[in-house]
């Protein structure tokens, strides 16, 4: 099934489930995935799609932006065009390009850089803090948080996506989580501590939301 939204054709992928409601999302920038009850006809699905055309066009624009970002390798605030040559033993940068053997090699490089850069910045910042416990550093990809301080086991977890950001934003998140050793919540006292180490923390928060 196909529909035309603003002169652009989209494939409609229909998934029949025992749903009470209809759910729509973009599988990619050319495909609308619709989850519906088996009793809903294609004609009704088409009617609902056109009724929600404005919302769907906003959704596809966001999806296109996501796909465009995935075409690049983001590293410390800068985007690089990926070049896979099938032969490179090491990942290298030249002007606006990053060269690697393949996607898997580039992903391994990214994970190693997360560990190297994050540990380096943590070790640089920690000496400025007094009376904080020894803690473990963990790195993993998180969907909704840039960092987590688990005071129960003295572990700080940093989002691996931070390697894509400017280095000063990584520093802000590290400082933010270290300050939680002083204040567990986000009270005014907590933000006072953050401002001592990172005066422009409001700007950093805004940039992370972008």
N, C-alpha and C positions, 0 to 999 in steps of 0.2 A: 504494500500500500504506500502511496506517495501523496504528499500535500505540497502546496506552493505557498510560501510565506514571503511576502515582499519580493516576488519574482525569483525566489531561490527555492529549488526543489529539496525536499527532505524525505528520506525514507522513514516510514513509521513501522517500528518493530512492536508487534502486539504480543504481550505475554498474558496468558489466561491463568488467573489465580482466583481463589475464593475470597476476593476482596469485596468489601462493601463500598469502598470508594475507588476512584480512578487516580492513579499516580503516574505522573509524567516526568521524565528526566531526559537529558541528552547523553546518549551513549558516547557519541563523538559529535563534532560540529556539523555532521551531515545526517545523523540518525536520532530520531525521537523514540525513546523506549516508553511504551505505555503499558502499565500493568492494570488489567481490568478483570471484572467478573466475566464468566463465559457467556452470560446472557446479553452482554452489551454488544450491539451490532457495530460493524465498521462505519456505517453511516453516522451513528451516534458518536463514535470516537472522533470522526472527522469534524462533526459539528462542535464538539467540545474543544478540539484543537483550535479551530478558527475563533471560537469565542474567547479563548485565552491567548490569542496571537501576540498581543503586546508583551505579556509576561514571558512567553516562550522566546520572543526575539531578544529580550534582555538576558534570558538564560543562555541562549546560544552565543551571544556576544561574550559573556563571561567564559564559556567553554572554549571559544576561539582564542581568547587571551591565554587560557591555561595551556592549550596545545602549542601556542607560539612560544611560551616560556619553556616548554619541554624540549623544543628544538635546540635550545642553547644549554650550555653548561655554566651554571652560576657559581662563582667562587669569590668569596670575600667582597661582595658588592658589585662585581663586574660580570657581564655575560660574555661567553666565548662561543664561537661557532665550533661545533663538534666535527672533527675530521678523523675518520676511522680508515687507517691504511692497511690493516691486517698484518703489519710487520713490526711496528714499534714495540720495543721491550719495556720502555718506560713512558709515562705520560709527560708531555712537554707543552709549554706555552710559547707561542710566537705571535706577537701583535694581538689580534683579536680572535685567534684560533687556539684550540686545544687539540693536540694530536695524541691519539691512542690507538691501540690495536683494534679494540672493539668496545662495545658498550659495557660488557662485564669488567674489562680491565679498568675502564674509567670509573665504574662504581666502586671497585676495590680501592682505587686511589682516593676516592672521595671519603670512604670510611677511614682509611689510614690518616688522611689529613684532618679529619674530625678529631681523632685521638691526639694527634701531634699538636694541632693549633689550640684545642681546648685545654689540654694539660698545660701547655706553655702559658696561656693567659691566666689560668687559675693559679699557677705557681708564681706568676708575676704579681697578681693582685692580693693574694692571701696575706703576705707579710704586712700589709697596711692595716689589717684587722687584728684586734686584740681580744683575747679571752673567748675565742671560738674553739669548739672541739675539733679533734681530728675527724675527718670525714672521707668518705669514698666518693669518687666521681664516676657517674654512669652516663652513657650517651645512647640515646635512641630516638627514633622518629616519633613525634607526638603530633596529634591533630589539633589540639586546642590549647596547648600550653608551651611556652618557650623554655620553662625551667620548673623544677620541683625540688623543694627542700623537705626531705623526710627526717624530721628531728627524732623520730622513734629509733631509727638505726643510723642516724648521722650520714645520710646519703644525699648528695646533690645530683640530680639528673638534668642534663641539658639536651635540648632538642637538636638533633643532627642537622635540621634545616637551617640552623643559625650560621653554618659555614657559608651559606649563600648570601648572607648579609654583610654589611660593612663591619669591620673588626670592632669598632667602638660600640656597636649594638650588642655584640657578643659580650663585651666587657660590662655593659649595663646589666645584662641578664645575670651574669656571674655575681656582680655586686648586689643585685636585687636578692638573689637566693642566699648569699652570705649574710645579708642583713636580717634574714629570717632567723638566724641564730640568736639575734638580739630580741626580735619581736616576731612572734609566730603569725600574727595577723597583719592586716593592712591598715593599721591605725595611723594617726598623725605622727605618733612617735616612730613608727616604722619608716614612714616617708622622710622624717627628719634625718634618720640614719642614712637612708639612700642618698639624700641631697648632700650630705657631708662628703660622700665619695664620688657622687655623680650629680653635680648641680643641675645639669640639663636633662634630668630624667624624664620630664614631661615630653620633651621633644623626642627623646628616644622611644617612649611609649607610642607616640603618634606615628613615628616612622615604622615601627614594628607592625602597626595595624594596617599600614598601606599595602 
